[in-house]
Amino acid sequence: MTAASIAEEPQAAASRLDSAHGALLGLALGDALGMPTQSMSPTEIAEDYGSIERLVDAGPRQRIAHGMRAGSITDDTEQALLLAQLLIDGDGHVDERAFASALINWERAMEAKGSLDLLGPSTKQAVQRILDGVPASESGRFGSTNGAAMRVAPIGIAVVPDDLDAFVDAVVEASAVTHNTSLGIASASAIGAAVSAGIQGGSIQDAVDTALAAARVGERRGHWVAGGSIAARGAWARDLLRATPVSEHATVLRDVIGTSVASQESVVATLALVAVSTDPWQTLCIAAELGGDTDTIAAMAGAVLGAVHGTELWPADAIECVNSVNSLDLVPIARQLLELRVR
């Protein structure tokens, strides 16, 4: 090993940590930007908030996050951090029974606080099946929405994308308890692999290309369910948005690609948004204005863009707000996930 390579090692490690921290920050920032607009229509969003350019309080017509302060995160970030801790505690593996129990406890805690920010449809059904005595290995056989993809960023930080079959194995372990379907696993594989490519030093194009390749592997896993291929739709949406004038991006995302909780819409919309991003913060603001599952789209996009760009392009005041409001300390989590990556 040369003196130059020895000198580069700490620099490379610092860069990876910044990317991992950037991914977790991007996840939380996107989640918080979309918190006040989630499940609202574009018209309601425009009337209540105007243009989303910063973190804002939940408005009068926000039902799920009613009364939440600007900068508050939702289930997207909370479940991702829950998964991160399980990965760390399990030395890189996720115990399905422990994950099921953690999800049940999380929702009960939310209900006790009077929160309406509860489990998504696929995760809720899986948790109910667990409560009914169905084994955790079978509980996620109907989960095809974006719940596994929204929380998968820690897998992207902890696992390298060099062997996509092995990478998808890790995604399956973290997803099967709630989303053990071809669509659920393909969508989580796509977002997780995009994050991992960013941590590896890849560009936006590298991240999206890796996402599509991982989705092709992931769609062969789990229980098959009907629906458009995440890989095929992702490539189509990326090319469509690239060929569309910037002024029409939001319209195409809403009306042609879709922004619902369906993986074939929200995850595909996220990949398209990331592929054309030139300003990460502005990308998240656009996502927050789309209508539909805004917090999840912005959270997934933020995780990928943060992995690619690191922390530098996230606004300092927004970082301070999100960290303060939610009592977040993400650097130690990022560091522990990276320790799993280099083993």
C-alpha positions as CSV (number, residue, x, y, z in Angstrom):
1,M,0.0,0.0,0.0
2,T,1.4,3.4,-1.0
3,A,1.6,6.5,1.1
4,A,-0.9,8.1,-1.1
5,S,-3.4,5.3,-0.7
6,I,-3.0,5.3,3.0
7,A,-3.7,9.1,3.0
8,E,-6.8,8.5,0.9
9,E,-8.4,6.0,3.2
10,P,-9.5,8.5,6.0
11,Q,-10.7,10.8,3.3
12,A,-12.7,8.0,1.6
13,A,-14.2,7.0,4.9
14,A,-15.2,10.6,5.7
15,S,-16.8,10.9,2.3
16,R,-18.8,7.7,2.8
17,L,-20.0,8.9,6.2
18,D,-21.1,12.2,4.7
19,S,-23.0,10.3,2.1
20,A,-24.6,8.0,4.6
21,H,-25.5,11.0,6.9
22,G,-26.8,12.8,3.8
23,A,-29.1,9.9,2.9
24,L,-30.6,9.8,6.4
25,L,-30.9,13.6,6.5
26,G,-32.5,13.6,3.0
27,L,-35.0,11.0,4.1
28,A,-36.0,13.0,7.1
29,L,-36.0,16.3,5.3
30,G,-38.2,15.0,2.4
31,D,-40.5,13.3,4.9
32,A,-40.9,16.6,6.9
33,L,-41.4,18.6,3.7
34,G,-44.2,16.3,2.6
35,M,-45.7,15.9,6.1
36,P,-48.2,18.8,5.8
37,T,-49.3,17.9,2.3
38,Q,-49.6,14.1,2.4
39,S,-52.8,12.6,1.0
40,M,-54.0,16.1,-0.1
41,S,-54.9,17.1,-3.6
42,P,-52.8,19.5,-5.6
43,T,-55.6,22.1,-5.4
44,E,-55.8,21.8,-1.6
45,I,-52.0,22.1,-1.3
46,A,-51.9,25.2,-3.4
47,E,-54.8,26.8,-1.5
48,D,-53.4,26.0,2.0
49,Y,-49.7,26.5,1.5
50,G,-49.0,28.1,-1.9
51,S,-45.6,27.0,-3.2
52,I,-43.7,24.7,-0.9
53,E,-40.2,26.1,-0.5
54,R,-39.5,25.4,3.2
55,L,-40.7,23.3,6.1
56,V,-44.1,24.4,7.2
57,D,-46.7,23.4,9.9
58,A,-49.5,21.1,9.0
59,G,-52.5,23.1,7.7
60,P,-56.2,23.1,8.5
61,R,-57.0,20.4,5.9
62,Q,-54.2,18.0,6.9
63,R,-56.0,15.1,8.5
64,I,-53.2,12.5,9.0
65,A,-50.6,14.9,10.5
66,H,-53.1,17.4,12.0
67,G,-51.4,19.9,14.3
68,M,-47.9,18.7,13.6
69,R,-45.1,21.3,13.7
70,A,-42.9,22.3,10.8
71,G,-40.0,19.9,10.5
72,S,-41.9,16.9,12.0
73,I,-41.1,13.5,10.6
74,T,-43.7,10.8,10.0
75,D,-43.8,7.0,9.7
76,D,-41.4,7.0,6.7
77,T,-38.4,8.2,8.8
78,E,-39.5,6.5,12.0
79,Q,-39.8,3.1,10.4
80,A,-36.4,3.6,8.6
81,L,-34.7,4.4,11.9
82,L,-36.5,1.4,13.5
83,L,-35.1,-0.8,10.7
84,A,-31.6,0.8,11.2
85,Q,-31.6,-0.2,14.8
86,L,-32.7,-3.7,14.1
87,L,-29.9,-4.0,11.5
88,I,-27.3,-2.7,14.0
89,D,-28.6,-4.9,16.8
90,G,-28.7,-7.9,14.5
91,D,-25.1,-7.4,13.2
92,G,-26.4,-6.8,9.7
93,H,-29.5,-9.1,9.8
94,V,-33.1,-8.4,10.6
95,D,-35.0,-10.9,12.7
96,E,-38.5,-11.1,11.3
97,R,-40.2,-11.7,14.6
98,A,-38.4,-8.8,16.2
99,F,-39.4,-6.6,13.3
100,A,-43.0,-7.6,13.5
101,S,-43.0,-6.9,17.3
102,A,-41.3,-3.5,16.8
103,L,-43.9,-2.5,14.2
104,I,-46.8,-3.5,16.4
105,N,-45.3,-1.6,19.4
106,W,-44.7,1.4,17.2
107,E,-48.3,1.6,16.1
108,R,-49.6,1.1,19.6
109,A,-47.4,4.0,20.7
110,M,-48.8,6.2,18.0
111,E,-52.4,5.3,18.9
112,A,-51.6,6.1,22.6
113,K,-50.6,9.6,21.5
114,G,-53.8,10.0,19.6
115,S,-51.8,10.2,16.3
116,L,-53.4,9.3,13.0
117,D,-50.0,8.7,11.5
118,L,-50.3,5.0,11.6
119,L,-49.2,2.0,9.6
120,G,-49.8,2.0,5.8
121,P,-52.3,-0.4,4.2
122,S,-49.9,-3.3,3.4
123,T,-48.0,-3.0,6.7
124,K,-51.3,-2.7,8.7
125,Q,-52.7,-5.9,7.1
126,A,-49.4,-7.7,7.8
127,V,-49.4,-6.6,11.4
128,Q,-53.0,-7.7,11.8
129,R,-52.2,-11.1,10.3
130,I,-49.3,-11.5,12.8
131,L,-51.7,-10.6,15.7
132,D,-54.1,-13.3,14.3
133,G,-51.3,-15.9,14.6
134,V,-50.0,-16.0,11.0
135,P,-46.2,-16.6,11.0
136,A,-44.1,-13.5,10.2
137,S,-42.7,-15.4,7.2
138,E,-46.1,-15.4,5.6
139,S,-47.6,-12.2,6.9
140,G,-46.4,-10.0,4.1
141,R,-47.6,-12.1,1.1
142,F,-50.1,-9.4,0.1
143,G,-48.0,-6.3,0.7
144,S,-47.4,-4.6,-2.7
145,T,-47.4,-0.9,-1.7
146,N,-44.5,1.4,-1.0
147,G,-44.0,0.7,2.7
148,A,-40.9,-1.4,2.3
149,A,-39.3,1.1,-0.1
150,M,-39.9,4.1,2.1
151,R,-37.9,2.6,5.0
152,V,-35.2,0.7,3.1
153,A,-32.4,3.4,3.1
154,P,-30.5,1.7,6.0
155,I,-30.1,-1.4,3.9
156,G,-28.6,0.8,1.2
157,I,-26.1,2.2,3.7
158,A,-25.2,-1.1,5.3
159,V,-24.9,-3.3,2.1
160,V,-22.8,-2.8,-1.0
161,P,-24.5,-3.1,-4.4
162,D,-21.7,-5.1,-6.1
163,D,-23.6,-8.4,-6.1
164,L,-27.3,-7.5,-6.7
165,D,-28.5,-10.9,-5.9
166,A,-26.9,-10.7,-2.4
167,F,-28.1,-7.1,-2.1
168,V,-31.7,-8.1,-2.8
169,D,-31.3,-11.0,-0.3
170,A,-30.8,-8.3,2.4
171,V,-33.8,-6.3,1.1
172,V,-36.0,-9.4,1.3
173,E,-34.9,-10.0,4.9
174,A,-35.9,-6.4,5.7
175,S,-39.1,-6.4,3.7
176,A,-40.8,-9.8,3.7
177,V,-42.6,-9.4,7.1
178,T,-44.8,-6.8,5.5
179,H,-44.1,-6.7,1.7
180,N,-43.2,-10.2,0.6
181,T,-44.4,-9.7,-3.0
182,S,-42.7,-9.1,-6.3
183,L,-43.8,-5.5,-6.4
184,G,-43.0,-4.8,-2.8
185,I,-39.5,-6.3,-3.0
186,A,-38.7,-4.8,-6.4
187,S,-39.6,-1.3,-5.3
188,A,-37.6,-1.6,-2.1
189,S,-34.7,-3.1,-4.0
190,A,-34.8,-0.1,-6.4
191,I,-34.7,2.6,-3.7
192,G,-32.2,0.7,-1.5
193,A,-29.8,0.0,-4.4
194,A,-30.0,3.7,-5.5
195,V,-28.9,4.7,-2.0
196,S,-26.1,2.1,-2.0
197,A,-24.8,3.3,-5.3
198,G,-24.7,6.8,-4.0
199,I,-22.8,5.7,-0.9
200,Q,-20.4,3.9,-3.3
201,G,-19.6,7.3,-4.9
202,G,-21.9,6.9,-7.9
203,S,-23.6,9.8,-9.8
204,I,-27.4,10.3,-10.1
205,Q,-27.3,8.3,-13.3
206,D,-25.4,5.5,-11.6
207,A,-27.9,5.4,-8.8
208,V,-30.9,5.2,-11.1
209,D,-29.3,2.6,-13.4
210,T,-28.4,0.5,-10.3
211,A,-32.0,0.9,-9.0
212,L,-33.5,-0.4,-12.2
213,A,-31.1,-3.3,-12.3
214,A,-31.9,-4.2,-8.7
215,A,-35.6,-3.9,-9.4
216,R,-35.3,-6.5,-12.2
217,V,-33.7,-8.9,-9.7
218,G,-36.2,-8.0,-6.9
219,E,-39.3,-8.6,-9.1
220,R,-38.4,-12.3,-9.3
221,R,-38.7,-12.6,-5.5
222,G,-41.6,-13.0,-3.1
223,H,-45.2,-13.8,-4.0
224,W,-46.1,-12.7,-7.5
225,V,-48.8,-10.0,-7.7
226,A,-50.2,-8.3,-10.8
227,G,-48.9,-4.9,-11.6
228,G,-46.6,-3.0,-13.9
229,S,-42.9,-3.9,-13.6
230,I,-41.0,-1.4,-11.4
231,A,-37.9,-1.8,-13.6
232,A,-39.8,-1.3,-16.9
233,R,-42.0,1.5,-15.6
234,G,-39.0,3.1,-14.0
235,A,-37.0,3.2,-17.2
236,W,-40.0,4.5,-19.1
237,A,-40.7,7.2,-16.5
238,R,-37.1,8.3,-16.4
239,D,-37.0,8.8,-20.2
240,L,-40.4,10.4,-20.2
241,L,-39.5,13.1,-17.7
242,R,-36.1,13.7,-19.4
243,A,-38.0,14.5,-22.6
244,T,-40.6,16.7,-20.9
245,P,-40.1,20.4,-20.3
246,V,-39.3,21.2,-16.7
247,S,-42.4,23.3,-16.4
248,E,-44.5,20.2,-17.1
249,H,-42.7,17.8,-14.8
250,A,-45.3,18.1,-12.0
251,T,-48.2,17.5,-14.3
252,V,-46.7,14.4,-15.9
253,L,-45.8,13.0,-12.5
254,R,-49.3,13.5,-11.2
255,D,-51.4,12.6,-14.3
256,V,-49.3,10.1,-16.2
257,I,-46.9,8.4,-13.7
258,G,-49.0,8.7,-10.6
259,T,-48.3,9.6,-6.9
260,S,-50.4,7.1,-4.9
261,V,-49.1,4.6,-2.4
262,A,-48.9,2.0,-5.1
263,S,-45.3,1.0,-5.8
264,Q,-45.8,1.2,-9.5
265,E,-46.7,4.9,-9.1
266,S,-44.8,6.5,-6.1
267,V,-41.6,4.5,-6.4
268,V,-41.5,5.0,-10.2
269,A,-42.2,8.7,-9.8
270,T,-39.4,8.9,-7.3
271,L,-36.9,7.4,-9.7
272,A,-38.0,9.8,-12.5
273,L,-37.7,12.8,-10.2
274,V,-34.2,11.8,-9.0
275,A,-33.1,11.1,-12.6
276,V,-33.8,14.8,-13.7
277,S,-32.8,16.4,-10.4
278,T,-30.4,19.4,-10.7
279,D,-31.2,20.9,-7.2
280,P,-31.8,18.3,-4.5
281,W,-33.8,20.7,-2.2
282,Q,-35.9,21.9,-5.0
283,T,-36.6,18.3,-6.1
284,L,-38.0,17.6,-2.6
285,C,-40.1,20.7,-2.7
286,I,-41.6,19.7,-6.0
287,A,-42.4,16.2,-4.5
288,A,-44.1,17.9,-1.6
289,E,-46.4,19.8,-3.9
290,L,-47.4,16.9,-6.1
291,G,-50.4,15.6,-4.1
292,G,-50.9,12.0,-3.0
293,D,-48.2,10.3,-1.1
294,T,-46.0,13.4,-1.0
295,D,-44.1,12.6,2.2
296,T,-43.0,9.1,1.0
297,I,-42.0,10.3,-2.5
298,A,-40.0,13.2,-1.0
299,A,-38.5,10.9,1.6
300,M,-37.4,8.3,-0.9
301,A,-36.0,11.0,-3.2
302,G,-34.2,12.6,-0.4
303,A,-32.5,9.4,0.7
304,V,-31.2,8.8,-2.8
305,L,-30.1,12.4,-3.4
306,G,-28.5,12.6,0.0
307,A,-26.5,9.5,-0.7
308,V,-25.3,10.9,-4.0
309,H,-24.5,14.5,-2.9
310,G,-23.9,14.1,0.9
311,T,-25.0,16.7,3.4
312,E,-23.6,19.9,1.8
313,L,-26.6,20.7,-0.4
314,W,-29.2,20.4,2.3
315,P,-30.1,23.8,3.8
316,A,-28.6,24.3,7.2
317,D,-31.7,25.9,8.7
318,A,-33.8,22.9,7.6
319,I,-31.3,20.4,9.0
320,E,-31.4,22.3,12.3
321,C,-35.2,22.4,12.4
322,V,-35.7,18.7,11.6
323,N,-33.0,17.6,14.1
324,S,-34.3,19.8,16.8
325,V,-38.1,19.1,16.4
326,N,-37.5,15.3,16.3
327,S,-34.5,15.1,18.6
328,L,-32.5,13.3,15.9
329,D,-28.8,12.4,16.0
330,L,-28.2,10.7,12.8
331,V,-24.4,10.6,12.5
332,P,-23.9,7.7,15.0
333,I,-26.6,5.7,13.2
334,A,-24.9,6.3,9.8
335,R,-21.5,5.4,11.2
336,Q,-22.8,2.1,12.7
337,L,-24.5,1.2,9.5
338,L,-21.3,1.8,7.5
339,E,-19.5,-0.5,9.9
340,L,-21.7,-3.2,8.7
341,R,-21.0,-2.3,5.1
342,V,-17.3,-2.7,5.2
343,R,-17.3,-6.2,6.8
